[in-house]
Amino acid sequence: MVGSIYSEDDYLSVEEASNFQFDSTIHVHKSKKILDFSLEVLQIADKKLSQNIHLSITGPEKVAIIGENGIGKTALLKKVKDELIQHSSLKIGYMPQNYEDLLDISKTPIEFLETSGNKEAITKAFTHLGSMKFTSDELHHSIDHPSGGQKAKLLLLKMILDQCEILILDEPTRNFSPLTTPVLCSSLTAYGGTIISISHDRRYLNEVATTIYELTPEGLTKIK
């Protein structure tokens, strides 16, 4: 962090205190059909990765997709995202592996989060940033300065402020410390919407995921 007044020990304490406050009123009905997705062949360029894929999601399921590196999990998640954006009436939030796909690094955190100019909305965004322990330097400098963990928090906070009902998360815990990960897992477990994710994090898979699929060259297999 550029110009931070915190030592490394202070920063770990800041991480521990971070709070992900998803709106408790978000509730996807358990009988609502969220997704019925089929794909004959999953490929990148001319390389075939998997085949005969089917993914069906109903209600506030918390789905995690696992599989070997290079099998095409991220490519599949992007296709699922595009399908939902095209056909779902629910509000959708997306965290890509590469945060800069969505973050304009020339903006400050508040400029990224709130573009309406509404004073009440800006105050709310500042309050949430405070709960996630963004420092004064981070609040007033462009997004290219914070760590990967802080950038991930910004994407999650955008979903919170937008009151997203479906979260699409590509390895959501990968840039968080061992102190922050349990806080995020607890918040996502309590979240009343639908989650579709990729993760290698055992804690996330054990605590958050209600359904786990494994992606292999033969297809998508439900293992939990």
trRosetta pair geometry for C-beta under 8 A, 3 or more apart (Angstrom, degrees):
i j d omega theta_ij theta_ji phi_ij phi_ji
1 4 3.7 59 100 -41 121 130
1 6 7.3 34 59 49 144 105
1 11 7.6 176 3 -106 132 131
1 135 6.7 74 -178 33 150 142
1 137 6.4 110 167 91 107 133
1 138 6.6 -55 -142 -65 117 100
1 145 6.7 65 -142 155 57 99
1 146 6.8 9 -105 -117 88 53
1 147 6.9 -55 -60 -32 84 93
2 137 6.5 -158 85 167 69 132
2 141 6.5 157 64 -136 118 174
2 145 5.1 -82 16 -148 112 120
3 137 4.7 175 89 -124 104 142
3 141 7.8 145 41 -45 124 144
4 11 7.5 30 157 -80 152 113
4 135 5.8 91 -127 67 89 174
4 137 5.7 -124 -85 39 57 148
4 138 8.0 26 -92 -39 98 93
5 135 7.2 172 30 -157 85 134
5 137 7.7 158 -9 -19 80 122
6 10 3.8 -141 -158 96 92 124
6 11 4.9 119 130 -61 132 77
6 14 6.5 -30 -131 -21 161 137
6 135 6.7 -126 -12 -87 120 140
7 10 4.7 100 49 6 71 104
7 11 7.1 -129 97 -9 39 87
8 11 5.6 -53 -150 31 33 114
8 12 6.8 35 152 -20 64 100
9 12 5.8 -50 -153 31 34 111
9 13 6.8 34 149 -17 63 103
10 13 5.6 -57 -156 35 36 112
10 14 6.4 41 147 -22 67 103
11 14 5.4 -48 -150 33 36 116
11 15 6.5 42 149 -22 65 101
12 15 5.5 -48 -151 32 35 116
12 16 6.5 39 150 -24 64 103
12 177 6.6 -157 -130 169 78 168
12 179 6.1 112 -174 2 81 155
13 16 5.6 -50 -150 31 35 114
13 17 6.6 26 154 -15 65 107
14 17 6.0 -65 -153 38 30 106
14 18 7.2 54 148 -49 62 87
14 133 4.1 169 -172 156 91 144
14 135 7.7 -24 -139 -58 159 92
15 18 5.9 -30 -162 -11 37 116
15 133 7.2 -126 -66 70 27 145
15 149 7.2 -10 -119 147 113 153
15 176 7.6 150 -164 -163 115 78
15 177 4.8 37 159 34 156 134
15 179 4.9 97 110 82 107 120
15 180 4.7 -83 176 -51 95 108
16 179 4.1 -65 -85 170 79 128
16 180 7.1 -115 -87 -67 32 62
16 183 7.7 145 -164 -36 40 134
17 133 5.5 100 80 -56 103 136
18 131 7.3 86 -157 136 48 64
18 132 4.8 31 -143 -144 94 58
18 133 5.4 -94 -81 17 75 110
18 153 6.8 -97 -158 -113 138 136
18 180 5.4 15 47 -125 133 103
18 183 5.9 141 83 96 84 158
19 131 4.4 -73 59 167 108 105
19 132 6.7 -122 46 -74 57 55
19 183 6.8 -102 -103 -178 42 129
19 187 7.9 134 -175 -73 54 133
20 132 7.5 56 -77 -91 60 102
20 153 8.0 -133 -89 -136 96 83
20 156 6.1 -46 -130 147 118 135
20 160 7.0 -155 -170 -70 74 137
20 183 6.5 133 7 138 98 94
20 184 5.6 70 -6 -112 149 62
20 187 3.9 -140 83 31 111 178
20 188 7.7 0 105 -42 146 71
21 128 6.8 -130 44 -122 113 92
21 131 6.3 -2 -12 123 121 162
21 160 6.4 83 77 -158 63 142
21 187 7.4 -95 -74 -132 22 127
22 26 6.6 -69 161 30 101 133
22 160 5.6 -119 -100 -115 55 92
22 187 5.8 130 0 175 106 100
22 188 7.8 100 -19 -90 147 42
22 190 7.2 164 57 92 118 93
22 191 4.8 -2 94 -106 167 93
22 192 7.9 180 129 16 123 74
22 193 7.9 -122 -180 12 136 108
23 26 5.0 98 83 -21 96 99
23 160 7.0 143 -22 -163 81 71
23 163 5.3 -6 15 -119 149 91
24 190 7.9 -39 -110 149 84 111
24 192 7.2 85 -163 -12 42 125
25 192 7.9 -115 114 44 17 147
26 163 6.2 -178 -77 -169 114 83
26 164 7.9 22 -127 85 151 38
26 165 5.8 -167 -160 -106 110 71
26 191 7.0 -17 84 -169 126 75
26 192 4.7 162 98 66 73 104
26 193 5.0 -35 148 -46 123 101
27 60 7.4 -60 -160 -61 51 136
27 192 4.3 -46 -95 154 56 138
27 193 7.6 -117 -96 -70 12 58
28 32 5.7 -111 177 52 87 136
28 34 7.1 25 180 -79 144 117
28 59 5.8 146 119 -165 100 48
28 60 4.4 146 63 -70 103 82
28 90 7.2 13 -104 -118 113 148
28 165 5.7 122 -68 -180 105 105
28 166 7.8 73 -73 -70 147 74
28 192 6.6 162 12 142 69 76
28 193 5.1 85 -18 -134 115 52
28 194 5.3 -12 27 -33 169 90
29 32 4.5 102 66 -24 90 106
29 59 6.3 -89 111 -116 43 87
30 58 7.3 47 170 138 52 93
30 59 3.9 22 -145 -124 39 148
30 60 6.6 -54 -92 17 63 87
31 58 6.9 -25 -154 178 26 113
31 59 6.3 45 -17 -68 18 109
32 58 6.8 158 80 -164 43 67
32 59 5.6 117 45 -84 75 54
33 36 6.5 -11 179 -33 119 106
33 57 7.9 115 -167 87 53 55
33 58 5.6 -36 -106 -109 51 83
34 57 4.3 -49 69 102 116 101
34 58 6.2 -178 9 -103 89 22
34 59 7.0 -108 -26 14 112 19
34 61 7.3 -136 24 31 145 104
34 84 7.7 -5 167 -116 84 113
34 88 7.1 14 -163 -112 63 129
34 90 7.5 -30 -131 16 87 148
34 166 6.8 143 -158 -100 121 124
34 194 5.1 120 -119 -102 159 169
35 55 6.3 -12 122 114 123 94
35 56 6.6 -173 97 -140 73 33
35 57 4.3 34 43 36 101 103
35 80 6.8 17 -148 -157 152 98
35 83 6.9 83 -138 110 104 125
35 84 6.4 -47 -90 -81 110 98
35 88 7.8 -36 -75 -69 78 122
35 196 7.6 42 -4 -74 156 145
36 56 5.1 17 -113 -113 68 87
37 53 7.7 -24 120 123 92 98
37 54 7.0 160 89 -153 57 45
37 55 4.6 -7 61 59 105 92
37 56 7.4 -172 26 -72 65 46
37 79 7.7 133 -174 123 135 98
37 80 5.9 -42 -88 -112 176 80
37 83 5.4 98 -107 112 117 173
38 53 6.7 156 -155 90 45 63
38 54 4.9 -6 -104 -103 81 79
38 55 7.9 -176 -73 23 41 61
39 42 5.7 61 127 -64 135 83
39 53 4.3 -2 57 59 96 111
39 54 7.9 -171 24 -71 63 43
39 76 7.6 -152 34 -127 159 88
39 79 6.6 44 -80 136 145 155
40 51 6.6 -13 159 -156 50 79
40 52 6.8 9 -145 -76 45 45
40 53 7.9 -94 -30 28 7 76
41 48 6.0 -60 -167 -132 111 101
41 50 7.7 159 -159 89 46 48
41 51 5.2 -13 -106 -110 62 83
42 48 7.5 101 78 -162 52 60
42 49 4.9 -63 107 67 96 101
42 50 4.3 11 46 57 120 88
42 51 6.9 -139 18 -68 76 37
42 53 6.0 50 -35 -18 117 141
42 72 5.0 131 139 139 126 155
42 75 6.3 129 -176 106 106 120
42 76 5.8 -18 -130 -79 144 93
42 79 7.7 -127 -119 1 97 155
43 46 7.0 -27 167 -172 130 15
43 47 5.8 168 -161 84 88 47
43 48 4.7 -44 -95 -100 110 47
43 49 5.8 165 -103 5 43 83
43 72 7.8 -60 -98 -110 18 147
44 47 5.3 -12 64 60 76 103
44 49 6.5 49 0 -33 89 124
44 72 6.7 -164 -26 -110 107 102
44 75 5.7 -118 -69 -91 104 153
48 51 7.0 10 -179 -57 114 102
49 70 7.8 -152 -130 148 113 63
49 71 5.9 122 -179 178 108 44
49 72 3.6 104 134 -35 158 138
49 75 7.0 114 34 56 159 144
49 217 7.0 -126 164 -112 42 67
50 53 6.0 65 121 -59 117 114
50 71 6.6 53 -50 171 115 88
50 72 5.7 -139 1 53 108 138
50 76 7.5 -6 47 -69 138 126
50 215 5.9 -70 -77 -176 160 94
50 216 6.7 122 -117 92 110 34
50 217 5.6 -146 -103 -137 63 29
50 218 7.2 -28 -148 50 82 18
50 219 6.0 133 178 -92 105 28
50 220 7.4 73 162 -47 145 74
51 217 7.3 18 11 166 89 59
51 218 7.0 -51 55 -157 88 28
51 219 6.1 -60 81 -73 54 79
52 218 7.3 -29 54 166 115 57
52 219 4.5 -50 84 -90 90 125
53 76 6.9 -138 -162 -129 163 122
53 215 7.8 6 -113 -126 119 95
53 219 5.5 -180 -84 -149 55 77
53 220 4.8 68 -140 -9 83 114
54 219 7.7 5 14 -172 73 120
54 220 6.6 -152 50 56 46 117
55 63 7.7 94 -166 -178 115 159
55 80 6.7 -33 76 -103 150 122
55 213 7.1 -74 -110 -37 101 171
55 220 6.0 -33 -67 110 90 163
57 61 5.1 -134 -156 50 92 135
57 63 5.9 -83 -105 -32 122 142
57 194 6.4 96 152 -159 131 133
57 196 6.8 -75 -73 -81 164 111
57 211 8.0 -172 -115 59 86 151
58 61 6.5 79 62 -24 48 120
59 194 7.2 157 123 -84 33 103
60 191 7.9 -170 -167 114 117 73
60 192 5.8 -70 -119 178 150 49
60 193 5.9 -170 -126 168 95 11
60 194 5.5 -133 -130 -73 43 62
61 194 5.9 25 53 -135 64 89
61 195 7.5 -122 110 48 55 64
61 210 5.7 -130 -153 70 66 120
61 211 5.4 -7 -171 10 117 126
62 188 7.1 114 -137 153 136 99
62 189 7.7 -32 -59 -111 172 47
62 191 7.9 111 -90 68 119 106
62 194 7.4 -168 -80 -159 49 45
62 195 4.3 20 -132 51 74 113
62 197 7.6 -2 -180 11 74 116
62 208 5.5 -124 157 157 143 76
62 209 5.4 -147 117 -123 97 34
62 210 4.6 97 46 6 88 92
62 211 7.0 151 74 25 50 76
63 194 7.8 9 5 -178 98 89
63 195 6.6 -173 33 97 60 66
63 196 4.9 1 65 -115 112 63
63 197 6.7 160 91 26 61 68
63 209 6.9 36 -160 -143 14 90
63 210 7.5 -48 -67 59 45 77
63 211 4.8 -26 -106 76 72 105
63 212 7.6 156 -160 -89 56 30
63 213 6.8 9 -171 0 102 106
64 197 5.1 -26 -107 77 69 96
64 198 7.1 114 -162 -120 70 19
64 199 5.1 -50 -149 32 120 107
64 204 7.1 139 -104 128 146 100
64 205 5.6 -145 96 -113 167 77
64 208 7.3 100 -52 93 124 99
64 209 3.8 -54 -2 -103 122 135
64 211 7.3 168 25 89 66 54
64 212 5.0 -19 69 -110 96 77
64 213 7.4 -180 91 28 48 66
65 73 5.4 166 117 -144 118 104
65 76 6.9 -136 165 90 168 132
65 77 6.9 -158 41 -69 142 98
65 196 7.8 25 -16 -179 106 77
65 197 7.0 -172 19 96 76 43
65 198 5.1 -39 67 -99 93 71
65 212 7.7 158 -90 -160 24 59
65 213 5.1 -21 -110 71 72 96
65 214 7.6 141 -163 -103 61 20
65 215 5.7 35 -179 -25 108 111
65 220 7.5 -49 -129 -138 109 110
66 73 7.7 -32 -157 -103 13 142
66 198 7.5 136 -86 -154 38 67
66 199 7.1 -47 -83 72 84 59
66 200 7.0 112 -130 -96 94 57
66 205 7.2 22 -61 -105 127 135
66 212 6.3 10 0 -173 111 106
66 213 7.3 173 26 87 68 46
66 214 5.3 -32 75 -106 88 71
66 215 7.3 -174 86 17 36 78
66 223 8.0 -54 45 38 118 134
67 71 4.3 -100 145 62 123 150
67 72 7.8 -35 107 51 149 61
67 73 5.3 170 51 -63 117 112
67 214 5.6 132 -77 -168 79 65
67 215 3.7 -48 -58 59 154 85
67 216 6.5 -156 -130 -64 110 49
68 71 4.9 105 65 -38 77 118
68 216 7.9 64 11 -111 101 64
71 215 5.2 147 126 110 128 105
71 216 6.8 -60 -153 -116 139 27
71 217 7.3 -114 -142 -57 96 61
72 75 4.4 -52 -165 45 82 119
72 76 5.6 88 132 -27 89 96
72 215 6.6 -125 70 151 83 141
73 76 5.8 -58 -150 36 29 110
73 77 6.3 29 153 -20 65 106
73 198 4.7 111 153 -122 126 135
73 215 5.5 171 -86 37 79 149
74 77 5.6 -51 -144 35 33 112
74 78 6.5 36 155 -20 64 103
74 97 5.9 -36 -116 -18 136 129
74 170 5.8 52 -116 -139 89 133
74 198 6.6 -67 -76 -6 61 167
75 78 5.9 -54 -152 33 30 111
75 79 6.7 29 151 -17 62 105
76 79 5.7 -57 -153 35 35 111
76 80 6.4 35 150 -18 67 105
76 215 6.4 -157 0 -109 160 151
76 220 7.8 142 -158 -79 155 125
77 80 5.6 -53 -149 37 34 113
77 81 6.3 40 150 -22 66 103
77 168 6.4 144 -179 -179 100 106
77 170 5.7 150 101 -85 163 99
77 196 7.0 162 -136 132 89 104
77 197 7.9 20 -120 -148 131 20
77 198 5.7 -83 -55 -30 143 115
78 81 5.4 -49 -147 34 34 116
78 82 6.4 34 154 -19 65 103
79 82 5.7 -51 -147 35 33 111
79 83 6.4 36 152 -21 63 105
80 83 5.6 -54 -150 35 31 114
80 84 6.4 27 155 -16 65 107
80 168 6.9 174 101 -129 106 128
80 196 6.0 -128 133 146 144 152
81 84 5.9 -61 -150 39 29 107
81 85 6.2 28 156 -19 66 108
81 92 7.2 139 -150 165 78 139
81 94 5.6 57 -136 -107 136 130
81 168 5.0 131 -92 152 100 172
82 85 5.8 -52 -143 36 30 112
82 86 6.3 28 158 -18 63 110
83 86 6.0 -63 -152 38 26 109
83 87 6.2 -23 168 19 64 116
84 87 6.6 -81 -133 54 24 81
84 88 4.5 -6 -168 0 73 130
84 90 7.8 -47 -177 61 106 99
84 92 5.6 132 124 -99 121 148
84 166 6.3 -128 -180 114 148 161
84 168 7.3 178 44 -56 149 134
85 88 7.1 -22 -69 38 14 95
85 92 6.0 -112 -84 52 72 155
88 92 6.5 99 79 -53 132 120
88 166 6.8 6 139 -2 162 152
90 165 4.1 -101 -172 75 112 127
90 166 5.2 95 111 -15 128 107
90 193 7.9 146 179 -149 135 114
90 194 7.7 62 122 28 164 119
91 162 6.0 -168 171 142 133 100
91 163 6.2 65 69 96 159 70
91 164 4.6 -130 119 -122 100 52
91 165 5.0 101 49 8 79 87
91 166 7.1 175 88 25 46 77
92 164 6.1 37 -174 -151 8 110
92 165 7.6 -47 -71 57 46 71
92 166 4.7 -21 -110 71 73 108
92 168 6.6 17 -175 -6 100 112
93 155 7.8 134 175 165 107 81
93 158 6.9 155 -138 101 115 87
93 159 3.2 54 -141 -112 165 108
93 162 6.4 148 -80 69 107 128
93 164 3.5 -69 -22 -75 108 175
93 166 7.1 176 26 89 67 56
93 167 5.1 -16 68 -113 105 67
93 168 6.9 -178 91 26 51 71
94 102 7.0 169 90 -72 96 147
94 155 8.0 -75 96 -173 47 117
94 168 4.7 -11 -110 68 73 108
94 169 7.9 -171 -153 -74 39 41
95 99 7.6 -20 -162 -104 78 77
95 102 8.0 -97 -121 22 40 149
95 152 6.9 51 -154 -145 130 79
95 155 4.8 112 -108 133 92 140
95 156 6.9 7 -76 -65 133 71
95 159 7.8 -58 -46 -34 97 135
95 167 7.6 12 0 -177 103 91
95 168 7.1 -175 28 95 64 59
95 169 4.7 19 47 -125 117 66
95 170 6.0 -150 102 30 77 72
95 172 5.9 78 82 -101 153 83
96 99 6.8 174 71 -86 85 30
96 101 4.5 -9 56 49 157 139
96 102 6.3 151 14 -15 111 108
96 170 5.5 12 -153 31 32 136
97 170 4.7 -79 -52 122 72 132
97 171 6.2 48 -106 34 84 116
98 101 4.9 93 91 -25 95 103
99 102 6.6 -74 -175 47 51 89
99 103 5.2 15 147 1 89 125
99 148 7.1 170 -4 -146 141 73
99 151 4.4 84 149 142 166 126
99 152 6.5 -106 -90 -72 133 59
99 154 8.0 86 -169 62 128 109
99 155 6.3 -127 -137 -40 98 133
100 103 5.4 -69 -113 58 42 95
100 105 6.1 -20 -123 -39 101 116
102 155 6.4 84 83 -111 138 110
103 107 7.9 -139 -179 50 73 104
103 112 6.4 -9 -140 -130 76 146
103 143 5.3 -137 174 133 121 153
103 151 6.1 -64 -48 -156 165 106
103 154 6.7 69 -104 97 121 137
103 155 7.2 -84 -59 -67 103 95
104 107 4.7 59 92 0 103 113
104 112 6.3 -179 46 -101 88 96
104 143 7.1 106 87 30 47 136
105 142 6.0 70 159 153 62 109
105 143 4.7 -120 -130 77 54 95
105 144 3.9 70 176 -61 119 89
106 142 5.6 -50 -156 -142 25 134
106 143 7.7 -13 28 30 19 92
106 144 7.6 24 -70 -20 37 112
107 111 3.9 -136 -170 94 106 120
107 112 4.8 137 104 -56 132 81
107 142 6.4 111 67 -139 18 80
107 143 5.9 19 72 -11 69 112
108 111 4.7 93 50 7 76 106
108 112 7.2 -142 91 -6 39 86
108 139 6.8 42 179 167 116 43
108 140 6.3 -22 -131 -139 136 22
108 141 6.7 135 -114 82 88 19
108 142 6.1 -83 -76 -98 53 40
108 143 7.0 153 -140 -44 17 74
109 112 5.8 -60 -152 35 31 110
109 113 6.2 18 158 -13 68 112
109 129 5.9 112 128 -116 140 136
109 134 6.3 -69 19 -148 173 163
109 138 6.6 39 -21 144 134 85
109 139 5.9 -73 41 -125 121 50
109 143 6.4 121 -71 -89 61 90
109 146 7.8 54 -65 -21 114 143
109 154 5.8 -128 -133 -110 94 119
110 113 5.8 -59 -140 42 33 107
110 114 6.0 -32 -178 37 70 103
110 122 6.5 50 -171 -151 117 89
110 125 5.7 121 -132 117 78 131
110 126 6.6 8 -102 -74 121 79
110 129 7.2 -64 -73 -33 82 155
110 139 6.7 41 -24 -165 107 84
111 114 7.6 -82 -122 60 16 63
111 115 7.3 55 -174 -89 56 73
112 143 6.2 53 -38 -59 143 139
112 154 6.2 25 97 -180 144 127
112 158 7.2 -72 137 -79 97 121
113 125 4.5 144 115 -146 135 132
113 128 7.9 -174 -162 70 156 126
113 129 7.6 -136 -10 -57 162 112
113 154 7.1 -120 -65 -159 100 86
113 157 6.3 -38 -111 117 126 112
113 158 5.9 -140 -118 -90 73 77
113 161 6.1 89 -172 17 101 163
114 117 7.9 161 144 -41 94 23
114 118 7.4 -109 -175 51 116 82
114 121 5.2 161 -141 129 126 104
114 122 5.1 176 111 -93 157 64
114 125 4.6 -120 -29 -29 127 155
114 161 7.4 -100 -73 171 87 157
116 121 5.6 42 55 58 125 156
117 122 7.5 -11 -160 -44 22 123
118 121 4.0 63 82 15 111 113
118 122 6.5 175 87 -14 55 84
119 122 5.7 -56 -148 36 30 111
119 123 6.4 32 154 -20 65 106
120 123 5.7 -53 -150 35 31 113
120 124 6.5 34 151 -20 64 105
121 124 5.6 -52 -149 35 33 114
121 125 6.5 36 151 -21 65 103
121 161 7.8 89 -165 -168 92 119
122 125 5.6 -52 -150 34 33 113
122 126 6.5 35 151 -19 65 103
123 126 5.7 -53 -150 36 32 112
123 127 6.4 37 150 -23 65 104
124 127 5.6 -51 -151 32 33 115
124 128 6.6 30 153 -15 65 104
124 161 7.0 132 119 -124 114 104
125 128 5.9 -55 -151 37 32 109
125 129 6.3 34 151 -19 66 106
125 157 7.7 94 -147 155 77 121
125 161 6.2 17 -94 -101 84 148
126 129 5.6 -54 -146 37 32 113
126 130 6.4 37 152 -22 64 103
126 139 7.7 51 -129 -141 84 133
127 130 5.7 -54 -154 33 30 114
127 131 6.7 29 149 -20 64 103
128 131 5.5 -51 -149 33 36 112
128 132 6.6 23 153 -7 66 106
128 157 5.4 138 138 -149 129 114
128 160 6.5 166 -145 95 147 137
128 161 6.7 -125 9 -65 166 102
129 132 5.9 -64 -151 46 33 103
129 134 4.4 -40 175 26 95 132
129 139 6.3 105 145 -101 146 104
129 157 7.0 57 -78 -152 65 164
130 133 7.3 38 -179 -78 37 31
130 134 7.0 -77 -80 42 32 84
132 153 4.9 139 -174 -180 144 137
132 157 6.5 -82 -24 -71 153 128
134 138 4.5 -124 -170 90 90 127
134 139 5.4 112 129 -61 119 86
134 146 7.7 -48 -131 -100 97 138
134 150 6.8 103 -106 -147 89 114
134 153 7.8 -172 -64 103 99 140
135 138 4.7 96 53 7 76 102
135 139 7.0 -139 96 -7 41 88
136 139 5.7 -55 -149 33 32 113
136 140 6.4 2 163 2 66 113
137 140 6.5 -80 -148 48 25 92
137 141 5.8 4 166 -6 68 121
137 145 7.5 -113 142 135 97 149
138 141 6.4 -65 -128 44 25 99
138 145 6.7 -157 -117 96 65 116
138 146 5.2 60 -137 -80 113 108
138 150 6.3 -106 -150 -167 144 152
141 145 4.6 13 119 9 131 153
142 145 6.2 117 72 -9 63 97
143 146 6.5 -46 -160 24 54 104
143 151 6.6 93 178 -109 102 93
143 154 6.8 -11 -132 -39 120 176
146 149 7.9 -108 156 70 102 63
146 150 3.4 -96 169 86 130 139
146 151 5.7 161 92 -48 110 73
146 154 7.7 130 66 -28 153 124
147 150 4.9 100 53 7 73 99
147 151 7.1 -132 100 -3 41 87
147 175 7.3 172 140 171 94 117
148 151 5.6 -55 -149 37 34 112
148 152 6.4 38 152 -21 66 103
148 175 3.7 -119 120 -145 109 144
149 152 5.6 -52 -150 34 32 113
149 153 6.6 36 150 -21 63 102
149 175 4.5 -158 -73 134 61 95
149 176 5.3 114 -128 -95 106 52
149 177 6.8 4 -106 -20 156 79
149 180 6.8 110 -162 47 128 164
150 153 5.4 -48 -151 32 36 116
150 154 6.7 43 149 -24 63 98
151 154 5.6 -47 -154 27 36 115
151 155 6.9 35 150 -16 64 100
151 175 7.5 -9 57 104 92 161
152 155 5.8 -53 -154 34 36 110
152 156 6.4 32 150 -13 67 107
152 172 7.1 130 -170 -163 123 59
152 175 5.1 163 -20 62 139 121
152 176 6.7 -105 82 -54 149 90
153 156 5.6 -58 -148 42 34 110
153 157 5.9 36 154 -22 69 108
154 157 5.6 -54 -142 37 29 112
154 158 6.5 37 154 -25 62 101
155 158 5.7 -48 -152 28 32 115
155 159 6.9 32 149 -16 61 101
156 159 5.6 -53 -156 34 37 112
156 160 6.5 39 146 -21 67 103
156 172 7.6 86 -79 -155 117 111
156 184 7.6 -83 -124 -130 165 111
157 160 5.3 -48 -148 33 39 116
157 161 6.3 33 156 -15 69 104
158 161 6.0 -55 -144 40 29 106
158 162 6.1 20 158 -9 64 113
159 162 5.9 -62 -139 47 27 105
159 164 4.3 -56 -161 18 84 133
159 167 5.9 58 -168 -108 153 99
160 163 7.5 20 173 -74 32 42
160 164 7.8 -51 -57 20 21 91
164 167 6.0 105 112 -75 127 72
164 193 6.8 150 118 131 67 177
165 193 4.4 -171 -166 -126 47 125
165 194 6.8 39 144 22 71 87
166 193 6.0 -139 -72 165 32 119
166 194 4.7 -13 -113 69 77 103
166 195 7.7 168 -161 -84 54 29
166 196 7.1 8 -177 5 99 102
167 188 7.6 -109 70 -131 157 102
167 191 7.3 -6 -1 149 137 159
167 193 6.4 108 -10 97 90 124
167 194 7.3 -177 27 94 66 53
167 195 4.8 -13 66 -112 102 76
167 196 7.4 177 90 30 54 60
167 197 7.5 5 113 -64 94 100
168 195 8.0 167 -82 -159 30 51
168 196 5.1 -12 -112 70 73 98
168 197 7.3 174 -161 -80 38 55
169 172 4.0 -8 175 -57 130 113
169 195 6.5 -15 12 -164 117 98
169 196 7.5 155 24 83 69 47
169 197 4.1 -11 67 -111 94 101
169 198 7.4 -149 104 32 62 61
169 199 7.8 17 109 -58 106 100
170 197 7.3 -169 -77 -153 25 64
170 198 5.1 13 -137 40 59 114
171 174 4.2 21 151 -28 114 126
171 197 7.9 144 -50 -180 24 95
171 198 5.6 -35 -44 95 68 92
171 199 5.9 137 -111 -105 52 55
171 200 6.9 -1 -116 12 104 86
171 201 7.6 121 -150 -17 73 105
172 184 6.8 -166 135 158 113 139
172 188 7.5 111 100 -71 160 153
172 197 6.2 -50 -13 -141 111 130
172 199 6.9 -36 27 -88 80 109
172 204 7.1 150 60 -129 100 148
173 176 5.1 -74 -160 38 63 116
173 181 4.8 58 -154 -125 122 101
173 184 6.2 172 -98 81 90 142
173 185 7.3 11 -82 -58 134 92
173 199 6.8 49 23 -135 103 114
173 201 4.6 16 62 -46 135 167
173 203 7.5 -158 175 71 176 106
173 204 5.3 -154 -6 -55 139 133
174 200 7.9 57 -90 42 102 99
174 201 7.3 -139 -73 -49 61 116
176 180 4.1 -117 -172 87 110 118
176 181 4.9 146 104 -66 121 73
176 184 6.2 -116 -79 -4 177 143
177 180 4.9 87 50 10 78 98
177 181 7.0 -134 89 -16 38 88
178 181 6.0 -40 -135 22 31 118
178 182 7.9 32 170 -15 55 96
179 182 7.5 -63 -174 27 27 100
179 183 7.7 17 143 -9 58 112
180 183 5.5 -62 -161 38 47 114
180 184 6.2 42 149 -18 79 106
181 184 5.8 -58 -148 39 33 109
181 185 6.1 32 157 -20 68 108
181 201 7.0 -150 -154 -166 133 145
181 203 6.2 84 143 82 124 144
181 204 7.4 -91 -171 -56 106 93
182 185 5.6 -54 -142 38 33 113
182 186 6.2 36 158 -22 65 105
182 203 7.1 -75 -86 169 69 145
183 186 5.9 -54 -151 34 28 112
183 187 6.6 25 152 -16 62 107
184 187 5.8 -58 -150 37 32 110
184 188 6.2 25 157 -14 68 109
185 188 5.9 -58 -143 41 29 107
185 189 6.2 36 155 -25 64 107
185 203 6.0 -86 -73 138 160 102
185 204 5.7 -137 -102 -101 108 61
185 207 4.6 52 171 91 125 139
185 208 5.4 -119 -149 -48 79 107
186 189 5.7 -53 -148 32 28 115
186 190 6.6 17 157 -10 62 109
186 207 7.6 -46 -71 159 49 138
187 190 6.0 -64 -151 42 30 104
187 191 6.5 50 147 -47 64 97
188 191 5.2 -31 -148 2 38 124
188 195 6.3 55 -170 -80 108 159
188 204 7.9 13 68 -142 148 89
188 208 4.8 5 104 -127 119 126
189 207 5.8 -69 -70 153 130 90
189 208 5.3 -116 -71 -105 77 64
191 195 6.9 84 85 -47 135 117
195 208 7.1 -53 86 163 160 113
197 204 7.8 -104 123 158 149 129
197 208 7.8 6 37 116 154 132
197 209 7.4 -120 59 -88 117 99
199 204 4.7 -105 -179 97 156 137
199 205 5.8 -170 98 -60 121 85
199 209 7.3 -148 45 -50 133 126
201 204 3.9 63 87 12 113 114
201 205 6.5 168 88 -13 58 85
202 205 5.6 -57 -143 40 33 111
202 206 6.0 28 160 -17 68 110
203 206 5.9 -60 -144 40 27 107
203 207 5.8 -2 168 2 66 118
204 207 6.5 -69 -130 49 20 92
204 208 5.1 -26 -169 24 64 123
204 209 6.9 67 139 -21 71 98
205 208 7.3 -38 -81 50 11 84
205 209 5.0 -18 -147 19 48 133
205 212 6.3 45 -156 -96 101 134
206 209 7.6 38 -11 41 11 94
209 212 5.2 61 149 -68 142 89
209 224 6.9 76 126 86 113 140
210 224 7.9 -167 150 125 30 106
211 222 6.8 -44 -171 -142 98 104
211 224 6.1 173 -147 94 34 81
212 222 7.4 118 83 -157 50 58
212 223 5.3 -49 98 66 100 89
212 224 3.9 45 30 33 101 114
213 220 5.0 11 173 -180 131 96
213 221 6.4 149 -159 73 75 35
213 222 5.4 -43 -99 -93 79 52
213 223 6.9 134 -123 11 25 81
214 220 7.4 163 78 -154 39 50
214 221 5.1 -20 58 62 90 93
214 223 5.3 44 -14 -18 108 129
215 219 7.8 -102 -141 140 57 27
215 220 5.5 -18 -99 -102 70 75
216 219 6.6 1 61 48 82 40
216 220 8.0 169 24 -85 68 29
216 221 6.7 8 11 3 113 114
218 221 7.8 30 86 -41 105 113
